[in-house]
Structures are given as C-alpha cells and as structure tokens.
Amino acid sequence: MQLALQNFKEALGDGIWLTFLEGKANTYEVDATSSLLQYKDMQIFRRLEEEGHSVELSWNKVTTLFNLARLLEQLHNTETASTLYRLILFKVFVCVCACASRHILLCILFY
C-alpha cells in the first residue's frame, strides 16, 4: 500500500493534496453540532486559498486523485480521503458556476 501511495504522489506531482497527505493543512476547530456537517463543508478550500495555498486541480489529475482517495479509504484514512473527494467536488462546483455565469452573461449580451 505504501508503494501505491508513493506512486500516486509521483503521478499527481505538487499540489494541495500533498498538504493534506502530509498533515500540514491547518485544521479548524469544529463544535459537536457542526461536526455532522464537516463532510459537506467546502469552506476549508476557500480558507486555504485565503492563506495563500493554491487549490488548483487540473482535469487530467481528477481520476488519479479520486483513486488516491479510494486508497486512503482502504488505509482507514477517511478524513483525508473525504477532504480529497470534497476537493474534487469543490473544483467541479467552481467550474460549473463559472460556466453558468458565462452563459448568463452571453445571454444578456446577445439577447
């Protein structure tokens, strides 16, 4: 499993995922009530961007990152796996919002 983890790191290269894998990302205190929502929280990525971390994820790395998260689940590292899954969803959501904004703008300009 450790060899597979190392291969994933090499395939992905530098990125925010290394911060999570190495446990260097700031953790934010969450009260018991909020902990239920922790796995839906996307604010961590906005906070990381505010702290100067690059939260970029190119499309050719999505599958590899997803498979890495699956490996982490097998290693019982569910918190990091969940964070990587949420990173993928965050980037998809940002892309969808950007595309929708462009579409709305084009509709306003040309109609």
Backbone as CSV, one residue per row, in Angstrom:
resi,resn,N_x,N_y,N_z,CA_x,CA_y,CA_z,C_x,C_y,C_z
1,MET,0.818,-1.187,0.000,0.000,0.000,0.000,0.868,1.261,0.000
2,GLN,1.979,1.198,0.721,2.849,2.372,0.783,3.457,2.674,-0.588
3,LEU,3.771,1.629,-1.334,4.302,1.821,-2.685,3.244,2.464,-3.574
4,ALA,2.011,2.014,-3.449,0.919,2.600,-4.233,0.743,4.065,-3.867
5,LEU,0.799,4.382,-2.584,0.680,5.768,-2.132,1.792,6.623,-2.726
6,GLN,3.012,6.117,-2.725,4.140,6.846,-3.297,3.946,7.051,-4.801
7,ASN,3.444,6.032,-5.493,3.190,6.158,-6.935,2.134,7.215,-7.229
8,PHE,1.086,7.280,-6.400,0.067,8.312,-6.576,0.663,9.700,-6.388
9,LYS,1.495,9.856,-5.363,2.138,11.152,-5.116,2.975,11.577,-6.318
10,GLU,3.717,10.645,-6.884,4.545,10.958,-8.048,3.689,11.284,-9.259
11,ALA,2.599,10.555,-9.446,1.721,10.796,-10.601,1.027,12.147,-10.491
12,LEU,0.654,12.545,-9.286,-0.048,13.816,-9.109,0.893,15.009,-9.109
13,GLY,2.112,14.815,-8.638,3.047,15.929,-8.558,2.676,16.875,-7.434
14,ASP,3.178,18.100,-7.520,2.912,19.094,-6.481,1.465,19.555,-6.553
15,GLY,0.912,19.824,-5.399,-0.451,20.330,-5.319,-0.938,20.337,-3.892
16,ILE,-2.123,20.845,-3.689,-2.700,20.955,-2.354,-2.863,19.591,-1.694
17,TRP,-3.014,18.541,-2.489,-3.190,17.196,-1.941,-2.006,16.781,-1.092
18,LEU,-0.802,17.242,-1.426,0.370,16.913,-0.603,0.248,17.524,0.779
19,THR,-0.349,18.708,0.848,-0.567,19.360,2.135,-1.457,18.495,3.014
20,PHE,-2.507,17.928,2.409,-3.410,17.064,3.174,-2.745,15.741,3.531
21,LEU,-2.013,15.159,2.586,-1.372,13.868,2.839,-0.311,13.954,3.929
22,GLU,0.365,15.081,3.974,1.428,15.255,4.959,0.922,15.865,6.260
23,GLY,-0.392,16.151,6.316,-0.986,16.696,7.537,-0.567,18.112,7.840
24,LYS,-0.215,18.889,6.813,0.260,20.254,7.031,-0.841,21.307,6.922
25,ALA,-2.035,20.910,6.491,-3.123,21.883,6.375,-3.614,22.248,7.762
26,ASN,-3.926,23.541,7.936,-4.480,23.974,9.211,-5.819,23.305,9.433
27,THR,-6.002,22.819,10.644,-7.313,22.282,10.982,-8.054,23.366,11.737
28,TYR,-9.341,23.382,11.572,-10.162,24.392,12.203,-11.078,23.703,13.197
29,GLU,-11.160,24.281,14.392,-11.985,23.663,15.418,-13.438,23.659,14.991
30,VAL,-14.075,22.550,15.263,-15.474,22.377,14.914,-16.185,21.868,16.151
31,ASP,-17.302,22.521,16.536,-18.040,22.032,17.698,-18.823,20.772,17.332
32,ALA,-19.374,20.115,18.328,-20.042,18.825,18.112,-21.207,18.939,17.133
33,THR,-21.948,20.028,17.199,-23.083,20.199,16.296,-22.616,20.349,14.861
34,SER,-21.550,21.079,14.663,-21.032,21.325,13.318,-20.322,20.120,12.736
35,SER,-19.878,19.209,13.591,-19.102,18.078,13.092,-19.905,17.215,12.122
36,LEU,-21.220,17.213,12.287,-22.055,16.457,11.357,-21.990,17.034,9.957
37,LEU,-21.761,18.330,9.864,-21.698,18.994,8.566,-20.284,19.041,8.001
38,GLN,-19.304,18.572,8.784,-17.899,18.667,8.386,-17.643,18.071,7.008
39,TYR,-18.279,16.958,6.709,-18.006,16.284,5.448,-18.678,16.970,4.269
40,LYS,-19.510,17.964,4.525,-20.135,18.738,3.455,-19.486,20.108,3.320
41,ASP,-18.607,20.442,4.246,-18.017,21.774,4.303,-17.014,21.990,3.184
42,MET,-17.231,23.050,2.404,-16.301,23.408,1.333,-15.483,24.647,1.713
43,GLN,-15.765,25.228,2.878,-15.077,26.441,3.294,-13.588,26.224,3.508
44,ILE,-13.195,25.005,3.817,-11.771,24.732,4.034,-10.947,25.153,2.822
45,PHE,-11.479,24.950,1.622,-10.729,25.285,0.415,-10.650,26.798,0.217
46,ARG,-11.709,27.505,0.569,-11.681,28.972,0.499,-10.677,29.521,1.520
47,ARG,-10.671,28.931,2.723,-9.709,29.362,3.745,-8.279,29.108,3.292
48,LEU,-8.047,27.944,2.692,-6.699,27.630,2.208,-6.261,28.613,1.128
49,GLU,-7.186,28.984,0.237,-6.863,29.982,-0.782,-6.524,31.318,-0.137
50,GLU,-7.280,31.700,0.900,-7.012,32.949,1.613,-5.651,32.928,2.295
51,GLU,-5.212,31.745,2.726,-3.912,31.599,3.375,-2.768,31.524,2.372
52,GLY,-3.094,31.563,1.072,-2.057,31.565,0.056,-1.765,30.225,-0.582
53,HIS,-2.511,29.185,-0.214,-2.327,27.878,-0.834,-3.025,27.854,-2.192
54,SER,-2.421,27.192,-3.131,-3.050,27.008,-4.438,-3.955,25.787,-4.363
55,VAL,-5.214,25.974,-4.710,-6.187,24.884,-4.668,-6.571,24.526,-6.097
56,GLU,-5.595,24.497,-6.963,-5.825,24.157,-8.368,-5.838,22.649,-8.545
57,LEU,-6.656,22.213,-9.463,-6.746,20.792,-9.789,-7.037,20.687,-11.276
58,SER,-6.037,20.268,-12.045,-6.258,20.137,-13.484,-7.085,18.886,-13.749
59,TRP,-7.842,18.943,-14.830,-8.771,17.858,-15.138,-8.079,16.527,-15.401
60,ASN,-6.841,16.563,-15.851,-6.153,15.297,-16.119,-5.664,14.616,-14.832
61,LYS,-5.887,15.246,-13.679,-5.486,14.638,-12.403,-6.677,14.198,-11.557
62,VAL,-7.893,14.471,-12.022,-9.080,14.148,-11.221,-9.188,12.649,-10.951
63,THR,-9.034,11.833,-11.973,-9.157,10.382,-11.799,-8.087,9.850,-10.854
64,THR,-6.867,10.329,-11.004,-5.775,9.885,-10.138,-6.040,10.297,-8.698
65,LEU,-6.518,11.521,-8.509,-6.815,11.992,-7.156,-7.961,11.193,-6.534
66,PHE,-8.974,10.887,-7.338,-10.090,10.071,-6.864,-9.589,8.691,-6.432
67,ASN,-8.737,8.084,-7.245,-8.205,6.754,-6.911,-7.317,6.803,-5.668
68,LEU,-6.593,7.902,-5.492,-5.795,8.081,-4.278,-6.721,8.132,-3.058
69,ALA,-7.814,8.848,-3.173,-8.772,8.921,-2.061,-9.328,7.535,-1.746
70,ARG,-9.578,6.745,-2.778,-10.057,5.374,-2.555,-9.003,4.544,-1.803
71,LEU,-7.737,4.721,-2.175,-6.657,4.018,-1.480,-6.610,4.449,-0.007
72,LEU,-6.750,5.743,0.229,-6.726,6.236,1.604,-7.874,5.656,2.424
73,GLU,-9.018,5.461,1.791,-10.125,4.796,2.488,-9.720,3.382,2.899
74,GLN,-9.057,2.675,2.002,-8.606,1.315,2.305,-7.602,1.304,3.452
75,LEU,-6.848,2.389,3.565,-5.866,2.517,4.646,-6.497,3.096,5.915
76,HIS,-7.820,3.259,5.898,-8.592,3.794,7.023,-8.240,5.243,7.339
77,ASN,-7.812,5.971,6.341,-7.545,7.406,6.490,-8.726,8.148,5.859
78,THR,-9.889,7.992,6.493,-11.123,8.500,5.898,-11.213,10.022,5.911
79,GLU,-10.591,10.674,6.880,-10.656,12.134,6.929,-9.949,12.747,5.723
80,THR,-8.758,12.276,5.423,-8.026,12.784,4.260,-8.733,12.391,2.974
81,ALA,-9.239,11.164,2.914,-9.982,10.714,1.725,-11.185,11.620,1.488
82,SER,-11.926,11.919,2.543,-13.093,12.789,2.429,-12.696,14.178,1.938
83,THR,-11.584,14.686,2.434,-11.114,16.006,2.011,-10.768,16.002,0.528
84,LEU,-10.134,14.938,0.049,-9.793,14.859,-1.376,-11.038,14.748,-2.240
85,TYR,-12.028,13.971,-1.778,-13.295,13.894,-2.515,-13.958,15.271,-2.580
86,ARG,-13.938,15.986,-1.444,-14.548,17.320,-1.412,-13.779,18.301,-2.288
87,LEU,-12.458,18.143,-2.390,-11.677,18.989,-3.283,-12.145,18.807,-4.724
88,ILE,-12.345,17.568,-5.123,-12.830,17.298,-6.485,-14.189,17.954,-6.687
89,LEU,-15.096,17.770,-5.743,-16.429,18.368,-5.858,-16.362,19.890,-5.862
90,PHE,-15.484,20.454,-5.044,-15.310,21.908,-4.979,-14.880,22.450,-6.335
91,LYS,-13.904,21.808,-6.954,-13.415,22.278,-8.248,-14.486,22.121,-9.323
92,VAL,-15.253,21.035,-9.282,-16.339,20.851,-10.244,-17.387,21.931,-10.043
93,PHE,-17.739,22.215,-8.783,-18.733,23.233,-8.477,-18.273,24.609,-8.969
94,VAL,-17.018,24.949,-8.726,-16.481,26.240,-9.176,-16.539,26.329,-10.701
95,CYS,-16.192,25.242,-11.372,-16.215,25.225,-12.835,-17.643,25.382,-13.358
96,VAL,-18.588,24.671,-12.760,-19.985,24.757,-13.187,-20.505,26.172,-12.977
97,CYS,-20.177,26.768,-11.849,-20.627,28.137,-11.579,-20.027,29.112,-12.586
98,ALA,-18.757,28.924,-12.908,-18.105,29.807,-13.877,-18.746,29.654,-15.253
99,CYS,-19.041,28.428,-15.644,-19.683,28.196,-16.949,-21.078,28.781,-16.970
100,ALA,-21.809,28.630,-15.881,-23.166,29.182,-15.808,-23.113,30.702,-15.873
101,SER,-22.150,31.302,-15.197,-22.010,32.761,-15.225,-21.720,33.249,-16.630
102,ARG,-20.827,32.548,-17.343,-20.520,32.931,-18.723,-21.746,32.802,-19.610
103,HIS,-22.503,31.746,-19.415,-23.694,31.519,-20.214,-24.720,32.625,-19.966
104,ILE,-24.918,32.987,-18.713,-25.863,34.067,-18.372,-25.391,35.372,-18.983
105,LEU,-24.094,35.652,-18.896,-23.547,36.880,-19.457,-23.744,36.918,-20.974
106,LEU,-23.490,35.799,-21.630,-23.690,35.739,-23.093,-25.154,35.936,-23.448
107,CYS,-26.043,35.377,-22.660,-27.474,35.557,-22.918,-27.870,37.029,-22.781
108,ILE,-27.321,37.690,-21.782,-27.625,39.112,-21.573,-27.068,39.950,-22.719
109,LEU,-25.856,39.632,-23.157,-25.215,40.428,-24.207,-25.864,40.246,-25.564
110,PHE,-26.305,39.031,-25.865,-26.785,38.768,-27.218,-28.297,38.670,-27.360
111,TYR,-29.031,38.858,-26.281,-30.488,38.794,-26.393,-31.135,40.086,-26.023
